[in-house]
């Protein structure tokens, strides 16, 4: 579909661009959409090296050129991961409705988090009477936030999820050194 | 409250009869019903939808859209503080808190006994005599802590507002400089007679010769507007007087309607005579509801004198009458197509133009929408001719202009100046010293700094709808911009995304800066959002919503910088605090239960 990417590897030993991806409070739908670039992923890995990502299962992120964040910020672990990405990525991209605007997880924002936890863990038959409080568990924030309310974000790709073609266009533009541009029909908010 | 024991049918039937079960009169019906029942319940909405034979969703959308209609009980006394920047400068926040304390209330919640609720509303047009509030739609100005105490006592006594001492509701004109319009004695019928003597075509020619331009801000040539309406093919035409004076800091229309209503009505009648319209409407903002009674008496007198009604001045076929329609607290209805939608009993969402109202307006018929002040000017042209009129003012802005002066000056009030007056001359006349900024034409207008005070009020230079807010040397221009940001987020009608979301994002970022969490990043974002709204918003509200804020950023950057953090970015909220509730319900206090400051 796009030749700018595949033409580059012919040159000798240019440093590969490092990309990290993660899903905070999301459904991994955006990552599934990323995989929708299908066989173009082969072109991609000729110029790109994946750091921390569900694709590599690397647990922590090193210095990277591009970070892609799916999902909104819902708990303390999300905050730590997001901070790690911001500290390590030159360019940070919010991809998908949750990262951009809070999305579906933010539907709980009109509820008190204490009431919500109590209703789920204490008020239903067949369950115990205690809200889980193991130290291993990340605590929930009182409200769900889009990622740009916690760290500075360089680019936003809307969509629920953005299509594989949209992600491809955006990322290849960026890798080629262009200002990424999304226009209809790639720019969609649903 | 005793009314609640009466059945809905008993109350609604006479009201519906009075309005001929006409769904285009929905706003007026809702006003009357709410006056009786305090609020519009779901049962009331259903009943009205059935009676008017319209979908219930339309009734619901109207009740939802306008901030002066309530779907829930609001208390026997509904108190709304005006929250324009000029009210804030006069300490309305402290008075607001003082009243809440006295009444043991939270903002916008009804007291347990259902007696009273207290909230904030956009500018109520009393900026020259603020701080001001509305109590059951009656204005009380010059608020002081003592006055608040007295109001609280009266509220607690339960005495109906209509029985309160009248001195509370005194509204001053504060006319400080009178020229052609404000200084000329009024004789009922003079202007109409003069217009009739010229004939419809003759009057139109005079209008065009005068080069009178609309006083609502946009400055379209009135004569051309009338001609377009007159020449469009139709069996019916309408004249609408736009008295939805919602622009923060403007109050000239209030003064004109309070003391110069004859000019306005005669201007409308002449417009009807010239264009062939038989019906006129005054669309009056709900904040000025207190004027309705006197306006109606005036109309009655005009009818009795034969200047309204059938065969005016004995001329066969010269029929014209005027009706007053109340708005319901929506700034966007000052936009002419939104106003027409509202006049038709719908939510005030701007239409797509073209077609323009002159060919396709009220009920899709040719409609002239003119500002209150414009219509007053028509009477001058009728009496003294277009050539005379053209002699005042500047080449492209003829005649005089009313300025609503408020803020930091010795003599706030109404100033009538010929167009072309310098800002510095106005400041001197009203006794303003050490001025750092003047906001011209309200929140949607421009903010001028001292180096621009030599500029002139005129369409060629600084156009204005009349608002003239002065800020002295001790004022924080960031606070001014914040007030405007909050105003637009509240008043956006929600129809188009660039405005609905844009104004909210600008407000959020301004509030983020206000609490010390802002950085240069937010400043850049606000300016980017302004461009987005300017280019993509559906109507003038969104297109101008970011202007004054960005003017302030450009011209008063230090006022913003002192609120900014030097960091690259700060979160919009306190992360540590946002875990507090979860810590509480899980009884955790380990290291992982904290995020720390970063």
Interface residues (C-beta under 8 A of the other chain):
Chain A: X76 X79 X83 X112 X113 X114 X117 X118 X131 X132 X133 X135 X138 X139 X140 X141 X142 X143 X145 X149 X150 X151 X152
Chain B: X521 X568 X569 X571 X572 X573 X575 X578 X579 X580 X581 X582 X583 X584 X585 X586 X587 X588 X590 X592 X593 X595 X598
